[in-house]
């Protein structure tokens, strides 16, 4: 199986996928064995536009638009990838990075405040406004030794244990209960 990076999520403009495509095309310009970028995103006018960008940049050999994938397929895609690349310019939280860490892969993310807050030291950061910075992070991930990669993956797996849907639900319920208590007093 050839090496690949993964991106999951919508193809909205703020997700910055044009620069990610530019980075993967540039990355492949001097690699002996091509590396693919797999994009799992539901089909929309935005994925159609992205397809045009891929063609314009000559990335047809390096970019696969997968469409919508099932949760079980997604877990396998994460686990077998070199890394999730999350080049977003703005986010509310960044669930794909948490999912990727949990599945056992590296996370390469935009150096934006929300990602720094959510992923801490468990991700590798790049400048999302510079495709060469994205490319450099991807190249570094490709060049990690097996031991370095394993250490980073294990750190990520431990790191994401701080997040859980059950914990979030309990905290949200407490917040609602305290709000109701304020109204009754």
N, C-alpha and C positions, 0 to 999 in steps of 0.2 A: 504494500500500500504506500502510495506517495505521501509526502508530508503536506499538511495543510493547516491553515489558520481558519478560525471560525468567527463570524459575527452573527449575532442573533438580535432580532428586534425589527422595528419599523425602518423604512427607508426614507423617513422624513428628512428635509434639508438640514435640520440642526443635528442630525446624527452624523453628518460629516463623512459620508461614505465616498464621496468623490475623491477626497484626499486619501482615503484608505485604498481605493482602487489605484490611484496614482502611486502610492507607496508600494503596493504589491507588484505593479508593473516594473517599477524601478528596481525593486529587490531582485526580480528575476533576470534583470539585464546582465548580471554577471554570475549567476548560479549555474553549476553544471547540471544539476537536476532541478527541474521546475518545482516551485512550491505554489500551491493553489490557495485561494481565499474562497471559502464556502460561506455564502450568505443565506441564512435561514430567515425569511421574511415573507409575510403574507403578500400575495399579489395585489398590486394597487397601481395607481397612476405614478406613484413615486418609484416603484420597482421598475416600471416601464421606462421612466426617465433614467434611472440608474443603468439599465441595460444599454441605453444610448450612450451614456458616459463610458461604459466599459468598451463599447465598440470604438468610440472616438479616441480613447487612449490606447487602443490596441491590446486590450486585456482579455480577449475572448479565451485564450489558452490558460489564463491564470485565475479567472473568476467564474464561479459556479453559483447561479441564482437558484436555490433549492426550492423556493416557495415555502409554504407552511409545512412544518414537520411535527410529528407526534412527540409527546414528552419522552417516550422511550428512545426514539430516534435521536432526539436532542441530547439526551444523556450520553449516548454513544458518540455522537459528534463531538461533544465537549471532551470526553475522556480520551479520544484518539487524536485530538488536535495537538498541534504544537502549543497553541495558546488561543484564548479568546482575545480579539482586538476590539476595544470599545472606544472609538474615536470621537464620541459625542462632544458637542460644544456646550450643551446644557442638559441636565437631567434632574429628576426629582429624587431618585434614589439609586437605581442601577442594579436591579435584580439579576440580569444576565451574568454579571461578575460573580455574584454570590453563588448562583447555580453552577457556574464553571468551576469555581474553587471546590464546591461540594462534590462535583463529579471527578475532580482530580486533575485539573489542568491549570496552567498559568493564566494570569490575567494581565493584559497590557492595556492601560487605560489613559485617557486624557488627563492631563494635569489640571483638573478643575476642582474647586473646593469640595463639592459633594462627593466626588470619588475619593479624595484624600480622607474625608470624614468617614465614609462607609468602608473603604477597603484598607485604610491605614497602610501598614508596611507589607501587606500581603499582595500588593500589585506592583507592577513596574509602570512608571509614568512617562509620558511623552508630551511634547507640545502639539496640541491638536491642529494648530494653524500652520504647521510645517510638515509637509508630507515626508521630508527626509528624516525628521525626528521620529515619525511613525515607523518608517522603514528601518531606522537604526534600532529601535526597540524590537522589531520583528527579527532582525538579523541577530541581535544579542540572544534572543530566545532560541533561535536555531543553533547557536554556537555554544549553548550551555553544555557542560559535561553531564553525564548521566547522574552523577552524585549531586551536582548543584541543582539540577532539575528536580530530583527527588526531594531534596531539602525544601525547596520553594513550594512544591506541591503539598508536602506534609504540613508546612507552616500554614498554607492557605486552608487546608482541610480543618486544622485545629481552630484557625481564626474564625471561620464561618459558624462555628458552633454557638457563637454569641447571638446569632440571629435564628429565630424560629417563628413560625406562624402562630403557634400556641402562645408563646410569650407575648407576641404583639397583640393577639386577641385579648389576653388577660389585662395588659396595660391599657388597651383601648377601653375595655369594659370599666376598669377603675376610673378612667378619665370621665366616661359618661356618668358613672355613679356619683362621682364628686360634683359634676355639673348639675345633676338633678338635685343633689343635696343643697347646693347653693341656691337653687331656685325655690326650694321649699322653706328655707329659713327666712 
